[in-house]
Amino acid sequence: MLPVKRAIMVLLSLLVGLFLLGSWLIASLNLEFAENAMGTLRERQITDTFYANLDRINAHHRLMEQSTRGLARAGGLLLRNPADPATQADTLRNALQDFPDSYGSSLWYSEPGRPAHYAYRQGQGIQVEPVSADEQQRLTTWFQRLRGLQPPIEPAQQWTAAYYKSSINAVVISHATLIRDAQGRPLGLAMTDWLADDIISTVSRVEVTPGTFAFLLDHDNRNLSSLSDAADVDRAQRMINSVTALQLHQRLQDQPLPIISSRQLASPMQQLRHQVDEQDYSLFYSPTRAGMIFGIGVPQAEIDAVLTPMRDSSTRIQLLAGTVMLIISALILYLVAGTLRQLRNLYTDPLTHLPNRERLLADLRKTHTASLLLLNLDAFKEINDFYGHQCGDHVIATLAQALQQHLNERADWRGSRLYRMPADELAIWLPGHHSQEQLTPTLTRLLGFISNLEIRWQEQDIPLHASIGVACCNQREAQDLSGEQLLPAANIALELARAGNESFVFYDASRGVREGYEQNLIGANRLRAALEEQRIVAFFQPIMDVTSQRIEKYECLVRMIDEQGEPVSPIHFLELAKKVRLYRAITRCMIDSAIARFADQRHSFSINLSCEDLLDPELADYIISTVESHAIGQRVIFEILESEGIENYAAVRQFIDRAKALGCLIAIDDFGTGYSNFEHLLRLNVDLIKIDGSLIRQLDENPTALTLCRGIVQFAQELGLQTVAEFVHSPAVLKQVRALGIDFAQGAAIGMPSASLITEIDLHQPAG
């Protein structure tokens, strides 16, 4: 049982562990899915913000490009319609007025002698002045560069890197467009400037998270973002320096990073993990229309911050669910362990820790071929009564331990199992086929081992002897026994061994003992049914006054009416009633029936009571109270049966005194069959003696019986006792009864027991 219990607990623990692991995996997968969903959403938010700012920068680029192209067209018109420098200046002013986001604009012609002017914003107005010599050189260089490019020219090729313009003392980024004549020949250059401060202001307005920074790198990898607003300028400078050190322009050319968003195929956003001051950032960047690199750096911790509450919540839920599951699992394991413990206790004897009767019955149901030995300790009740129950427990426990060791050490008991049965019995199950001849030496050695076992209690040796009932599945002259039949068969064999004072007895199915038990069970069920259906009734036998020849009394005799309505004599069921503890119920039934029948009659009536009835306090009280409640004591005679077995005179005399106080008479039944009858007359206050029928029936032919009856009558007359002759079966016997002076007679010559009262008799013919 213990290995099975351990296996069950291990399997349950594994199931609980797998369930918890599965729950954790499911929760982790759900969290991962949620994180991915939130991460995707967060990434989409960053992407939207990134492209919103990139679109704003590119929109500015396009406007500047449009403005520059418009200025170039105006410059071409000036070539076809020569004008003075004032006209050129007006054209530049108009261009700045039409595009307020540009800071300055220039018109330059490659033809010598053509004036070149530069217009720029100054305060609320626009200032126009000739292009300086340094600017003339830059414009010439750009003109040569753009003229050498094959059309169509990419927008990024028309933008300059950030440079310092001394004429306005500011850093700008310029967009240049060729001025062409009517034949499309490049003759000059139109250029629009974007002030670096405006660029920085545009980039600095980018916001994603509190720790986000934005940057814009020109063609020469110079940064165009403000550091003045940073709380920690030095750290901000380190961040920008680390970004410029990445050479993002070169990365895009040499090893293009995977495209994570194709929202704008012209400027696909790239992502790069970057670390600044041991803090992780995600850099999102993309080339602008002008060929610059716009990007934002978002702290990874702030990206993940949106997931932190979810993770914390998931962790709390997992911890709570895990705790609840652990508590529930622990409770389940505790309950299962308790159930297994109760199951083990159900099948285990707490004193010896051996399997008990329930375990034996379960094992026998699975048995096909085996023998069962039922061992009972002789005189164990005396050990318990003399030394106490603690000694009895000590004896049983010591014997069980010694027997278990003996069975384990002996080869002839290999495979056997020892069981503790109720009270002072033990059972040994032995697998296999066995014959009486094979087991007899083994049983003899086992009984010798028990007899030689030394058990001491309070410095006293406790001698042990045992009786054994043996049942084997294989029966030589009868049908083999099944496993379930072994225990009742061994019980029968043990009872036979104890009844016959034998050391051991083998159950023999051919002897029909089991069938006898079965008949007893059937009879007991019939008797119970008769009681429940009120088929236990009283028959009445008349008792005649010999002198007056009139019926004066009746003896109430019990009968059972069978299922066919026929009366059954008590010799067929009274002994069985005592065995199955129904005798008291039958006596009560007779008391009630007799009193009910004679309640309104003048006749006296006798009721037979055994010693068991008189020694049963509850039944004795019931009899006395019933007689008293009906005020019928003057007509009641109690006949004491089984007089030879009276031992407790005090208890019997107590009942007699109570009955006589109510006016009842006491009779001794079957007088003359033993010497103890005379002692009863002296010790019990009786009124009548009923001479045993074995003497009466021989009065007409046996002189010895006649002499004995004469002596009894004389003895009774001297004591003042009345006499009754039983079994008066013929007129001849009745004649002798009358001659002896016996007071009353009953028997076949007067009347047989009947359900109705016989009041008339024919003394010449025996009554039916």
C-alpha positions, 0 to 999 in steps of 0.5 A: 500500500505504501509504494502505491501511495508514494507513486500516486503522490509523485504522479499528482505532484508531477501533474501539479508541476506540469499544470503550473508550468503550463500555466506559466508558459501560457501566461508568458506566451500571452505576455509575449504576444501582448508585448509584441502587439504593444511593441508594434503599436509603439513602433508605429507611433515612433514611425508616425512621429518620425515620418511626420517630422521627416515629411515636414523637413522634406516639404521645406526642401521641396518648397525651397527647390520650387523657389529656386527653380522659380528664381532660375526661370526669372533669371533666364528671362532676365537674360532674354530681356536685358535689364539694369541691376535694379531689375535683378535686385527686384527679382531677388526680393520678390523671390524672398517675399514669395518664399518666407522660409528661405533666408537668402537668394542669389543670381549669378551668370557665367557670362563675364560682365553680367552682374551677380547679386545676393538678397537676404533678410535683414530684420523686417526688410530685405537687403540686396548687394553684389555677390562677394568675391568669395561667394563668386568663387563658390558659385562658379564651383557649383556651376561647374559641378552642376553643369557636369552632371547628366540630366536628370539631376537628383535633388540631393545633388543640388544641395550644399553642405552647411557652410559659413557665409561671411556676407551675412555672418551665418551658417546656411545650406543652399539649394542651387539650380542652373539658369538656362537659355531658350536652347537649354544651355546652362548660363548661370546659377540661381541659389536659395539659402536655408539658415542653419538656425532655422534648420536647428529650430525645425529639428529641435521641435521633434518630440517622441518621449522625454529623453528623445533627441533629434539630429540632422546631418548634412553631406559632410556629416556635420550636425544641425541640431541644437544643444542649447536646450539640453539640461546636460549640454556635455552629455548632449554633445557626447550623444551627438558626437557618438551619432556623427561617429557612426558615419550614417552616410557611409553606412547607407552607401556601404551596408544598407540596413534592413528596411523596417518600414516602406511607408516612404520608399524614397526615404525608408526608415532605418533602425540601429541600436546605439549606446551612449553613456551605458544607456541603450538607444534606438536610432531611427534615421533616413536620408532627406530629400536634400541628401541629409540624414534626419534621425531621432534617438529614443531611449530603449527604456522609454520604449519599453516603459509602455510595456513595464506596467503590462509586465508588472501587471502580468507578473502580479497576475502570475504570482497571484495565480501561481500562489492560488494554484500552489495553495489549491494544489497543496490543498488537493495534495493534502486531501489526497494524502489524507484520503490515501491515509484513510484508505491505508487506515481502512485496510491496515490494523492500527495495532499490528500495522498488518493488513486487516480483514477488509484488505483480506477480503479485497485480496481474496476477490483476486485469488484463484488458487490459494489456502487460507489459515484462520488462527485463533488464540485459545483462552485469550479472553482469560488473558484479557480479563486477568491482565487487562486489555493492554496485555491483550494488545501486547500479546497480539502485537508481539505474536504478529511481529514474531509470526511475520518474521517466522513466515519471512524466514521459512521456505514453506511459507514463501509468498504468504501474507499475514493479516490481522482479523478482529479480536484474537484472530490472525489470518495467513494467506498462502498462494498455490495448490496445497493438500491436507497432507502437505500442510499438516507438518507445516501447521504442526511446526507453526503451532509449535512455534506459537507454543514456544513463543516467549511473551512476558507481561509485568514479569509474568510469562504468558503461555500461548496456544492456538487453534487453526481453521484451514480452507483450501481452494482445491477440494478433492470430493467436492467443487473447488472453493473460490477465493471469496469462499475461503474466509467463511470456509476457514471460519467454519473449520476454526469453529469445528476445531474449537468445538472438537478441541483440536489443534487444526481442522481442514474444511471439507466441502463434502461434509456439508457443513457449509450447507448447514450454515446456509440452511440456518441463514435461510431459517433465520430469514424465514423466522425474521419474516414470520415475526415481521408478518405476525406469524409467530402465534400461540397454540393452547393445550388444555390442562384438566383437573383430574378430580373434576375432569374439567378444563381448568388451565391451558399451556401456551405453546409457540408455533410458527405459521409457515408460508403455506399456513401450516403450523411449525413446531418450536423444535424446528426454530427455537434453537436457531432463534437463540443463535440469531438473537431472536429468542427475546422477540419470540418470548415477547410475542408469546407474552402479548398473545397469551395475555390478549387471548385470556384477558376476558377468560376465567381460565388460568394459563401458563407461559414457558420461560427459559433461564435466558428469559429470566436472566434478561433484565429488559425482558424480565421487566417487560413481562412483569410490567405487562402482567401488572398493566393487565391486572391478570396475575392471579391467572398466570402461571410461569413454567420455568424451563431448562431447570437443569441449567439454573445457576444464578438462583438469586436472579431467578428468585428475584423474578419469581418474587416479583411475579408472585407479588402480582399473584402469579404461580410458578411451576417447575417443568420436566420435574423428575429428570435430574437430581437438581430438580429437588434443589430447585424446589428448596431454593425457588418458591414454586407452586406446581411441579410438572412431572416429566412426560418421559415418566408419565407415558410409561405409567401403564407398563413400567413399574419403575416409572410408576414408583418414581411418580408415586414418590414425586407425588408424595413429596409434592403433597408433603410440601403442599405443591400441586402436580401436573402430569404431562404426555397423558396420551391414553385412557390407561395412563390417565387412569394411573395418573388419577390413581397416583393422586396427581392434580392435573393432566395434559396430553393427547388423551385430553387435547392437543395444542390448538389455535382455539381453546378446547373446552370439551373432552372425550376421555374414552378416545384420545383427542386429535 
